[in-house]
Amino acid sequence: MDGFDQLSLSFSEKFLGFEKQGKWGFIDTNGAVVLEPKWEICRAF
């Protein structure tokens, strides 16, 4: 997937964490951003 600095290793509840410019957000299984990157860390839920 283009446009991300880093991706989480696996999906959690159909969402995948991604890092962009030092902040983390979440995408869905289609690659659409569902939560914009604004957190320092991301964890599975």
Biopython code that builds the backbone (N, CA, C, O; Angstrom):
import numpy as np
from Bio.PDB.StructureBuilder import StructureBuilder

atoms = [
    (1, "MET", "N", (0.843, -1.179, 0.000)),
    (1, "MET", "CA", (0.000, 0.000, 0.000)),
    (1, "MET", "C", (0.887, 1.240, 0.000)),
    (1, "MET", "O", (1.820, 1.353, 0.795)),
    (2, "ASP", "N", (0.593, 2.127, -0.867)),
    (2, "ASP", "CA", (1.387, 3.344, -0.994)),
    (2, "ASP", "C", (0.907, 4.426, -0.032)),
    (2, "ASP", "O", (-0.249, 4.433, 0.389)),
    (3, "GLY", "N", (1.803, 5.324, 0.303)),
    (3, "GLY", "CA", (1.448, 6.479, 1.112)),
    (3, "GLY", "C", (1.621, 6.310, 2.605)),
    (3, "GLY", "O", (1.354, 7.241, 3.366)),
    (4, "PHE", "N", (2.066, 5.134, 3.046)),
    (4, "PHE", "CA", (2.251, 4.887, 4.467)),
    (4, "PHE", "C", (3.729, 4.652, 4.739)),
    (4, "PHE", "O", (4.422, 4.036, 3.930)),
    (5, "ASP", "N", (4.210, 5.140, 5.873)),
    (5, "ASP", "CA", (5.599, 4.910, 6.256)),
    (5, "ASP", "C", (5.794, 3.498, 6.800)),
    (5, "ASP", "O", (6.842, 2.883, 6.598)),
    (6, "GLN", "N", (4.758, 2.984, 7.502)),
    (6, "GLN", "CA", (4.862, 1.683, 8.154)),
    (6, "GLN", "C", (3.456, 1.132, 8.366)),
    (6, "GLN", "O", (2.512, 1.901, 8.549)),
    (7, "LEU", "N", (3.309, -0.194, 8.343)),
    (7, "LEU", "CA", (2.033, -0.852, 8.613)),
    (7, "LEU", "C", (2.191, -1.811, 9.777)),
    (7, "LEU", "O", (3.274, -2.357, 9.990)),
    (8, "SER", "N", (1.109, -2.025, 10.541)),
    (8, "SER", "CA", (1.105, -3.050, 11.584)),
    (8, "SER", "C", (1.287, -4.411, 10.933)),
    (8, "SER", "O", (1.149, -4.549, 9.718)),
    (9, "LEU", "N", (1.594, -5.402, 11.731)),
    (9, "LEU", "CA", (1.848, -6.738, 11.195)),
    (9, "LEU", "C", (0.583, -7.502, 10.835)),
    (9, "LEU", "O", (0.622, -8.383, 9.976)),
    (10, "SER", "N", (-0.553, -7.179, 11.484)),
    (10, "SER", "CA", (-1.787, -7.906, 11.191)),
    (10, "SER", "C", (-3.008, -7.040, 11.482)),
    (10, "SER", "O", (-2.937, -6.056, 12.218)),
    (11, "PHE", "N", (-4.137, -7.439, 10.879)),
    (11, "PHE", "CA", (-5.395, -6.735, 11.110)),
    (11, "PHE", "C", (-5.942, -7.090, 12.484)),
    (11, "PHE", "O", (-5.733, -8.200, 12.973)),
    (12, "SER", "N", (-6.641, -6.151, 13.102)),
    (12, "SER", "CA", (-7.319, -6.352, 14.375)),
    (12, "SER", "C", (-8.743, -5.840, 14.206)),
    (12, "SER", "O", (-8.950, -4.651, 13.966)),
    (13, "GLU", "N", (-9.726, -6.727, 14.329)),
    (13, "GLU", "CA", (-11.129, -6.339, 14.138)),
    (13, "GLU", "C", (-11.345, -5.648, 12.792)),
    (13, "GLU", "O", (-12.083, -4.665, 12.712)),
    (14, "LYS", "N", (-10.712, -6.151, 11.742)),
    (14, "LYS", "CA", (-10.828, -5.646, 10.366)),
    (14, "LYS", "C", (-10.147, -4.300, 10.136)),
    (14, "LYS", "O", (-10.394, -3.651, 9.120)),
    (15, "PHE", "N", (-9.301, -3.877, 11.060)),
    (15, "PHE", "CA", (-8.553, -2.632, 10.903)),
    (15, "PHE", "C", (-7.061, -2.902, 11.012)),
    (15, "PHE", "O", (-6.632, -3.813, 11.721)),
    (16, "LEU", "N", (-6.283, -2.105, 10.305)),
    (16, "LEU", "CA", (-4.835, -2.238, 10.318)),
    (16, "LEU", "C", (-4.237, -0.890, 10.668)),
    (16, "LEU", "O", (-4.578, 0.126, 10.063)),
    (17, "GLY", "N", (-3.339, -0.884, 11.650)),
    (17, "GLY", "CA", (-2.665, 0.353, 12.015)),
    (17, "GLY", "C", (-1.633, 0.733, 10.969)),
    (17, "GLY", "O", (-0.990, -0.131, 10.374)),
    (18, "PHE", "N", (-1.480, 2.030, 10.750)),
    (18, "PHE", "CA", (-0.454, 2.514, 9.833)),
    (18, "PHE", "C", (0.191, 3.762, 10.405)),
    (18, "PHE", "O", (-0.435, 4.525, 11.141)),
    (19, "GLU", "N", (1.450, 3.956, 10.056)),
    (19, "GLU", "CA", (2.183, 5.139, 10.496)),
    (19, "GLU", "C", (2.434, 6.037, 9.293)),
    (19, "GLU", "O", (2.781, 5.571, 8.207)),
    (20, "LYS", "N", (2.251, 7.322, 9.512)),
    (20, "LYS", "CA", (2.541, 8.314, 8.479)),
    (20, "LYS", "C", (3.058, 9.560, 9.178)),
    (20, "LYS", "O", (2.368, 10.148, 10.010)),
    (21, "GLN", "N", (4.260, 9.952, 8.839)),
    (21, "GLN", "CA", (4.912, 11.137, 9.405)),
    (21, "GLN", "C", (4.955, 11.093, 10.934)),
    (21, "GLN", "O", (4.727, 12.103, 11.600)),
    (22, "GLY", "N", (5.252, 9.901, 11.484)),
    (22, "GLY", "CA", (5.441, 9.745, 12.918)),
    (22, "GLY", "C", (4.178, 9.589, 13.738)),
    (22, "GLY", "O", (4.258, 9.506, 14.963)),
    (23, "LYS", "N", (3.018, 9.545, 13.111)),
    (23, "LYS", "CA", (1.742, 9.367, 13.817)),
    (23, "LYS", "C", (1.043, 8.131, 13.269)),
    (23, "LYS", "O", (1.246, 7.753, 12.116)),
    (24, "TRP", "N", (0.212, 7.501, 14.110)),
    (24, "TRP", "CA", (-0.488, 6.276, 13.739)),
    (24, "TRP", "C", (-1.978, 6.510, 13.564)),
    (24, "TRP", "O", (-2.588, 7.303, 14.282)),
    (25, "GLY", "N", (-2.554, 5.807, 12.598)),
    (25, "GLY", "CA", (-3.989, 5.804, 12.343)),
    (25, "GLY", "C", (-4.397, 4.396, 11.936)),
    (25, "GLY", "O", (-3.619, 3.457, 12.103)),
    (26, "PHE", "N", (-5.619, 4.235, 11.400)),
    (26, "PHE", "CA", (-6.113, 2.918, 11.010)),
    (26, "PHE", "C", (-6.759, 2.957, 9.637)),
    (26, "PHE", "O", (-7.423, 3.925, 9.266)),
    (27, "ILE", "N", (-6.547, 1.868, 8.883)),
    (27, "ILE", "CA", (-7.214, 1.669, 7.602)),
    (27, "ILE", "C", (-8.089, 0.426, 7.707)),
    (27, "ILE", "O", (-7.903, -0.399, 8.601)),
    (28, "ASP", "N", (-9.052, 0.297, 6.782)),
    (28, "ASP", "CA", (-9.891, -0.899, 6.756)),
    (28, "ASP", "C", (-9.317, -1.914, 5.774)),
    (28, "ASP", "O", (-8.242, -1.699, 5.214)),
    (29, "THR", "N", (-10.025, -3.010, 5.565)),
    (29, "THR", "CA", (-9.527, -4.079, 4.699)),
    (29, "THR", "C", (-9.453, -3.672, 3.231)),
    (29, "THR", "O", (-8.821, -4.361, 2.431)),
    (30, "ASN", "N", (-10.090, -2.567, 2.869)),
    (30, "ASN", "CA", (-10.009, -2.044, 1.500)),
    (30, "ASN", "C", (-8.890, -1.029, 1.334)),
    (30, "ASN", "O", (-8.636, -0.561, 0.225)),
    (31, "GLY", "N", (-8.213, -0.683, 2.435)),
    (31, "GLY", "CA", (-7.133, 0.294, 2.384)),
    (31, "GLY", "C", (-7.587, 1.724, 2.583)),
    (31, "GLY", "O", (-6.787, 2.651, 2.456)),
    (32, "ALA", "N", (-8.871, 1.922, 2.896)),
    (32, "ALA", "CA", (-9.399, 3.267, 3.139)),
    (32, "ALA", "C", (-9.085, 3.699, 4.572)),
    (32, "ALA", "O", (-9.240, 2.913, 5.506)),
    (33, "VAL", "N", (-8.651, 4.927, 4.742)),
    (33, "VAL", "CA", (-8.357, 5.456, 6.074)),
    (33, "VAL", "C", (-9.665, 5.627, 6.838)),
    (33, "VAL", "O", (-10.575, 6.313, 6.371)),
    (34, "VAL", "N", (-9.762, 4.997, 8.023)),
    (34, "VAL", "CA", (-10.950, 5.137, 8.864)),
    (34, "VAL", "C", (-10.676, 6.016, 10.078)),
    (34, "VAL", "O", (-11.595, 6.640, 10.608)),
    (35, "LEU", "N", (-9.446, 6.073, 10.517)),
    (35, "LEU", "CA", (-9.022, 6.983, 11.586)),
    (35, "LEU", "C", (-7.718, 7.629, 11.148)),
    (35, "LEU", "O", (-6.708, 6.949, 10.965)),
    (36, "GLU", "N", (-7.744, 8.928, 10.983)),
    (36, "GLU", "CA", (-6.570, 9.672, 10.533)),
    (36, "GLU", "C", (-5.416, 9.502, 11.522)),
    (36, "GLU", "O", (-5.655, 9.353, 12.720)),
    (37, "PRO", "N", (-4.182, 9.520, 11.046)),
    (37, "PRO", "CA", (-3.030, 9.360, 11.942)),
    (37, "PRO", "C", (-2.856, 10.563, 12.860)),
    (37, "PRO", "O", (-2.600, 11.678, 12.405)),
    (38, "LYS", "N", (-3.002, 10.317, 14.174)),
    (38, "LYS", "CA", (-2.811, 11.385, 15.156)),
    (38, "LYS", "C", (-2.279, 10.871, 16.493)),
    (38, "LYS", "O", (-2.111, 11.647, 17.433)),
    (39, "TRP", "N", (-2.015, 9.567, 16.581)),
    (39, "TRP", "CA", (-1.542, 8.977, 17.828)),
    (39, "TRP", "C", (-0.065, 8.636, 17.751)),
    (39, "TRP", "O", (0.461, 8.343, 16.678)),
    (40, "GLU", "N", (0.599, 8.676, 18.900)),
    (40, "GLU", "CA", (2.025, 8.350, 18.996)),
    (40, "GLU", "C", (2.282, 6.850, 18.854)),
    (40, "GLU", "O", (3.322, 6.446, 18.335)),
    (41, "ILE", "N", (1.338, 6.022, 19.314)),
    (41, "ILE", "CA", (1.463, 4.564, 19.224)),
    (41, "ILE", "C", (0.129, 3.978, 18.784)),
    (41, "ILE", "O", (-0.903, 4.647, 18.838)),
    (42, "CYS", "N", (0.160, 2.729, 18.349)),
    (42, "CYS", "CA", (-1.084, 2.027, 18.018)),
    (42, "CYS", "C", (-0.946, 0.596, 18.499)),
    (42, "CYS", "O", (0.126, -0.003, 18.416)),
    (43, "ARG", "N", (-2.039, 0.061, 19.000)),
    (43, "ARG", "CA", (-2.056, -1.312, 19.505)),
    (43, "ARG", "C", (-3.291, -2.023, 18.991)),
    (43, "ARG", "O", (-4.282, -1.389, 18.630)),
    (44, "ALA", "N", (-3.226, -3.335, 18.961)),
    (44, "ALA", "CA", (-4.384, -4.136, 18.562)),
    (44, "ALA", "C", (-5.491, -3.981, 19.596)),
    (44, "ALA", "O", (-5.228, -3.739, 20.774)),
    (45, "PHE", "N", (-6.721, -4.123, 19.142)),
    (45, "PHE", "CA", (-7.865, -4.038, 20.060)),
    (45, "PHE", "C", (-8.879, -5.096, 19.723)),
    (45, "PHE", "O", (-9.916, -5.189, 20.380)),
]
sb = StructureBuilder()
sb.init_structure("model")
sb.init_model(0)
sb.init_chain("A")
sb.init_seg("    ")
for serial, (resi, resn, name, xyz) in enumerate(atoms, 1):
    if name == "N":
        sb.init_residue(resn, " ", resi, " ")
    sb.init_atom(name, np.array(xyz, "f"), 0.0, 1.0, " ", f" {name:<3s}", serial, name[0])
structure = sb.get_structure()
